[in-house]
Amino acid sequence: METAIETPVTMTAGAVAEIRRLMQDPGFDKTQQLRVGVKGGGCSGMSYILGFDKVEEGDEQFLIEDIPCTMNKSHGIYLMGMEIDWQDGLNNRGFTFTNPNASKTCGCGTSFAV
């Protein structure tokens, strides 16, 4: 059973535009949602998960700018208040994460500690 929650994370306009662009691909599997989460590993101890995935039992679901998102319930304590951005510059291209819960981050931008 799915659980709908308030949006634990936010996205900048650039991130929303990039996610929508990816979802417009003709081969996109419309049964999948944007998964936001964390996993162990990375140079600071934890890494962010951001990708399209099937909803699993026990996931919490929410919308960001009408983009269906899913997250494992236990990841909320690490991600609450986080902002996801999309950078498309000469020195940096990709999604970046600004997490107020992180006590330490790595230069790669996808690894953090709490």
C-alpha positions as CSV (number, residue, x, y, z in Angstrom):
1,M,0.0,0.0,0.0
2,E,1.3,3.4,-0.9
3,T,1.5,6.4,1.5
4,A,1.2,10.0,0.3
5,I,3.3,12.5,2.3
6,E,4.1,16.2,2.2
7,T,7.0,16.9,-0.1
8,P,10.2,16.2,1.9
9,V,12.5,17.6,-0.8
10,T,12.3,20.5,-3.3
11,M,13.6,21.0,-6.8
12,T,14.7,24.1,-8.5
13,A,13.2,25.1,-11.9
14,G,16.3,23.7,-13.6
15,A,15.9,20.3,-12.0
16,V,12.2,20.2,-12.8
17,A,12.9,21.1,-16.4
18,E,15.5,18.3,-16.7
19,I,13.4,15.7,-15.1
20,R,10.5,16.6,-17.4
21,R,12.8,16.4,-20.4
22,L,13.9,12.9,-19.4
23,M,10.3,11.8,-18.9
24,Q,9.4,13.0,-22.5
25,D,11.8,10.5,-24.0
26,P,9.9,8.1,-26.3
27,G,11.3,5.1,-24.5
28,F,10.4,6.3,-21.0
29,D,8.6,3.7,-18.9
30,K,5.6,5.6,-17.6
31,T,5.0,3.1,-14.9
32,Q,8.1,4.4,-13.1
33,Q,8.4,7.3,-10.7
34,L,11.3,9.5,-9.7
35,R,13.0,7.8,-6.8
36,V,14.7,10.0,-4.3
37,G,16.8,8.3,-1.6
38,V,20.1,7.4,0.0
39,K,22.4,4.4,0.1
40,G,25.5,3.5,2.1
41,G,28.8,4.2,0.4
42,G,30.6,7.1,-1.1
43,C,33.6,9.0,0.3
44,S,31.5,10.6,3.1
45,G,29.5,7.5,4.1
46,M,26.2,7.9,2.3
47,S,25.3,8.7,-1.3
48,Y,22.1,10.1,-2.9
49,I,19.8,8.1,-5.1
50,L,18.0,9.9,-7.9
51,G,16.5,7.9,-10.8
52,F,13.4,6.4,-12.1
53,D,12.1,3.2,-10.5
54,K,9.0,1.2,-9.8
55,V,7.1,1.9,-6.6
56,E,7.9,-0.7,-3.9
57,E,5.7,-1.8,-1.0
58,G,6.1,0.6,1.9
59,D,7.3,3.5,-0.2
60,E,6.0,7.0,0.4
61,Q,4.8,9.0,-2.6
62,F,4.6,12.7,-3.2
63,L,4.5,15.2,-6.1
64,I,7.0,17.8,-7.0
65,E,5.6,20.2,-9.7
66,D,3.3,17.3,-10.8
67,I,6.2,14.9,-11.1
68,P,5.4,11.7,-9.3
69,C,8.1,10.8,-6.8
70,T,8.7,7.9,-4.4
71,M,10.9,7.4,-1.4
72,N,11.6,4.7,1.1
73,K,10.1,5.7,4.4
74,S,13.3,5.4,6.3
75,H,15.2,7.8,4.0
76,G,13.1,10.8,5.1
77,I,15.2,11.6,8.1
78,Y,18.3,12.1,5.9
79,L,16.5,14.0,3.1
80,M,13.9,16.3,4.8
81,G,14.4,19.9,3.5
82,M,16.9,18.9,0.8
83,E,17.0,20.9,-2.5
84,I,17.8,19.2,-5.8
85,D,19.2,21.4,-8.6
86,W,20.4,20.8,-12.2
87,Q,23.6,22.4,-13.2
88,D,24.4,22.7,-16.9
89,G,27.6,24.8,-17.0
90,L,31.1,24.4,-18.3
91,N,32.6,23.2,-15.0
92,N,29.6,21.2,-13.6
93,R,26.9,19.3,-15.3
94,G,24.3,17.2,-13.5
95,F,22.1,17.1,-10.4
96,T,23.4,18.7,-7.2
97,F,22.0,18.3,-3.7
98,T,21.8,20.9,-1.0
99,N,21.0,19.0,2.2
100,P,20.6,20.8,5.5
101,N,20.9,17.5,7.4
102,A,24.4,16.8,6.1
103,S,27.2,17.4,8.6
104,K,29.9,16.8,5.9
105,T,29.8,16.6,2.1
106,C,32.3,15.5,-0.4
107,G,33.7,17.4,-3.4
108,C,31.9,15.0,-5.7
109,G,28.5,16.5,-4.5
110,T,26.8,13.1,-4.2
111,S,28.2,11.9,-1.0
112,F,27.5,13.1,2.6
113,A,27.5,12.3,6.3
114,V,25.0,13.0,9.0
